[in-house]
Amino acid sequence: MLAFAGGTMLGWSPRGTRGVVARLGGVALIAFGARRLVTRAVRDAGTRRRSVDCSFSLDLDQPVSRVFAFCSNFENFPRLIRTLREVRDSGDGHSHWCATTPSGRTIEWDAVTTKFVTNSVIAWRSVPGAGVHASGLLRFIPDGRRTRLTMQLRYDVLDTTLDDAIAALAAAPNDKQLASDIRRIEALLGSESPA
């Protein structure tokens, strides 16, 4: 509505100072009206850029019992994933996750373990109402003294601030960050003892 009014004022062109003031006012109203559209577009693009939906497998030089023991403790996850600041596992199937946003803010959510089969599978998801839709599924496949670890991860932030959206758009793409995290996982879990 304001943009329409601004456009109307631009079309009206009295001469002199009054005309200049009217045109400047029209430009200001157009800019004000467009600001919301631009802000929404940037926030939507930043939210999409922050989303992660991936699957990958790693062959690790560790027995399944050792890899499972490490991964079943969610508090180890910040050692694997750079943006995770902290995970507190309450021990009853619930956990509290803290991550760093692209602009340096902290975002927090609670999660619940949805599947847990020793030396076989671990799955979790964020609880309803969390500001993040996050889920993960880890499968542990023994191969002699080695383990094939398959991961499916999904992460969607429901509300992105303008600062985070701009920072996400300026940051390295998720696939590059994810590749770095995968190398970190491989180095840590493929080492002699990932304790």
VENBEL-V149190 format. One record per residue. N is the residue number from 1. RES is the residue in one small letter. D_FIRST is the distance of its C-alpha to the first C-alpha in whole Angstrom. Layout:
# VENBEL-V149190
{{N,RES,D_FIRST} {N,RES,D_FIRST}}
This chain:
# VENBEL-V149190
{{1,m,0} {2,l,4} {3,a,5} {4,f,5} {5,a,6} {6,g,9} {7,g,10} {8,t,11} {9,m,12} {10,l,14} {11,g,16} {12,w,17} {13,s,20} {14,p,22} {15,r,25} {16,g,27} {17,t,25} {18,r,23} {19,g,21} {20,v,22} {21,v,20} {22,a,17} {23,r,17} {24,l,17} {25,g,14} {26,g,12} {27,v,14} {28,a,13} {29,l,9} {30,i,9} {31,a,12} {32,f,10} {33,g,8} {34,a,11} {35,r,13} {36,r,12} {37,l,13} {38,v,16} {39,t,17} {40,r,17} {41,a,19} {42,v,21} {43,r,22} {44,d,22} {45,a,25} {46,g,27} {47,t,27} {48,r,29} {49,r,31} {50,r,32} {51,s,33} {52,v,37} {53,d,39} {54,c,42} {55,s,46} {56,f,49} {57,s,52} {58,l,55} {59,d,59} {60,l,60} {61,d,64} {62,q,64} {63,p,65} {64,v,63} {65,s,64} {66,r,63} {67,v,59} {68,f,59} {69,a,60} {70,f,57} {71,c,54} {72,s,55} {73,n,54} {74,f,50} {75,e,51} {76,n,52} {77,f,49} {78,p,48} {79,r,51} {80,l,50} {81,i,46} {82,r,45} {83,t,41} {84,l,43} {85,r,44} {86,e,46} {87,v,47} {88,r,49} {89,d,50} {90,s,52} {91,g,54} {92,d,53} {93,g,51} {94,h,48} {95,s,47} {96,h,44} {97,w,42} {98,c,41} {99,a,39} {100,t,38} {101,t,34} {102,p,34} {103,s,33} {104,g,36} {105,r,35} {106,t,37} {107,i,35} {108,e,38} {109,w,38} {110,d,41} {111,a,43} {112,v,46} {113,t,48} {114,t,48} {115,k,52} {116,f,55} {117,v,58} {118,t,60} {119,n,61} {120,s,59} {121,v,55} {122,i,52} {123,a,49} {124,w,46} {125,r,42} {126,s,40} {127,v,40} {128,p,37} {129,g,34} {130,a,35} {131,g,32} {132,v,34} {133,h,35} {134,a,38} {135,s,41} {136,g,45} {137,l,48} {138,l,51} {139,r,54} {140,f,57} {141,i,60} {142,p,63} {143,d,65} {144,g,69} {145,r,68} {146,r,65} {147,t,61} {148,r,58} {149,l,55} {150,t,52} {151,m,49} {152,q,46} {153,l,43} {154,r,39} {155,y,37} {156,d,33} {157,v,31} {158,l,28} {159,d,26} {160,t,26} {161,t,25} {162,l,23} {163,d,27} {164,d,29} {165,a,26} {166,i,27} {167,a,31} {168,a,31} {169,l,30} {170,a,32} {171,a,35} {172,a,38} {173,p,37} {174,n,38} {175,d,41} {176,k,42} {177,q,42} {178,l,43} {179,a,46} {180,s,47} {181,d,47} {182,i,49} {183,r,52} {184,r,52} {185,i,52} {186,e,55} {187,a,57} {188,l,57} {189,l,58} {190,g,60} {191,s,62} {192,e,65} {193,s,64} {194,p,60} {195,a,61}}
